[in-house]
Amino acid sequence: MLIFFGVLLVVMGLAVTFAGRLHLPRLPGDIYIQRGNFVFYFPLATGLLLSVLLTLLLNLFFFARR
């Protein structure tokens, strides 16, 4: 189980690293601040949307197995 979580953390870290290169569209609820050479991006709406979609998907998967 510890190895599984370690591999999961590595995969999530790689996904975050390469997600910036995908140029995903910014949703209206995402926070984006750019001042000079400083950029702050917090994907609030994107995170909420992904959370809801993954929750629905996993619930369908696990409840379908019963």
C-alpha positions as CSV (number, residue, x, y, z in Angstrom):
1,M,0.0,0.0,0.0
2,L,2.9,2.3,0.8
3,I,4.4,1.6,-2.6
4,F,1.1,2.3,-4.3
5,F,0.8,5.7,-2.6
6,G,4.4,6.5,-3.5
7,V,3.8,5.7,-7.2
8,L,0.5,7.7,-7.1
9,L,2.4,10.8,-5.7
10,V,5.0,10.5,-8.5
11,V,2.3,10.3,-11.2
12,M,0.4,13.2,-9.7
13,G,3.6,15.2,-9.5
14,L,4.4,14.5,-13.2
15,A,0.8,15.4,-14.2
16,V,1.1,18.8,-12.4
17,T,4.5,19.4,-14.0
18,F,3.3,18.7,-17.5
19,A,-0.2,20.2,-17.1
20,G,1.1,23.7,-17.8
21,R,2.2,22.6,-21.3
22,L,-1.2,21.4,-22.2
23,H,-2.7,24.9,-22.4
24,L,-6.0,23.9,-20.9
25,P,-8.7,26.6,-21.1
26,R,-9.2,28.7,-18.0
27,L,-12.7,28.5,-16.6
28,P,-14.4,31.7,-15.3
29,G,-13.9,30.7,-11.7
30,D,-10.2,30.2,-12.0
31,I,-8.0,32.8,-10.3
32,Y,-5.3,34.3,-12.5
33,I,-3.1,37.2,-11.4
34,Q,-0.3,38.6,-13.5
35,R,1.8,41.5,-12.4
36,G,5.2,42.2,-14.0
37,N,7.2,39.0,-13.9
38,F,4.9,37.4,-11.2
39,V,2.1,35.0,-12.3
40,F,-0.2,33.4,-9.8
41,Y,-2.7,30.8,-11.1
42,F,-5.2,28.9,-8.9
43,P,-7.6,26.7,-10.9
44,L,-10.5,26.8,-8.4
45,A,-13.3,26.1,-10.9
46,T,-11.3,23.5,-12.8
47,G,-10.5,21.7,-9.6
48,L,-14.1,21.7,-8.5
49,L,-15.3,20.5,-11.9
50,L,-12.7,17.7,-11.9
51,S,-13.6,16.7,-8.4
52,V,-17.3,16.4,-9.2
53,L,-16.6,14.5,-12.4
54,L,-14.3,12.0,-10.7
55,T,-16.6,11.6,-7.8
56,L,-19.5,10.7,-10.1
57,L,-17.3,8.4,-12.2
58,L,-15.9,6.5,-9.2
59,N,-19.4,6.2,-7.6
60,L,-20.8,4.8,-10.8
61,F,-17.9,2.4,-11.0
62,F,-18.1,1.2,-7.4
63,F,-21.9,1.0,-7.2
64,A,-22.1,-0.9,-10.5
65,R,-19.9,-3.6,-9.0
66,R,-22.4,-4.3,-6.1
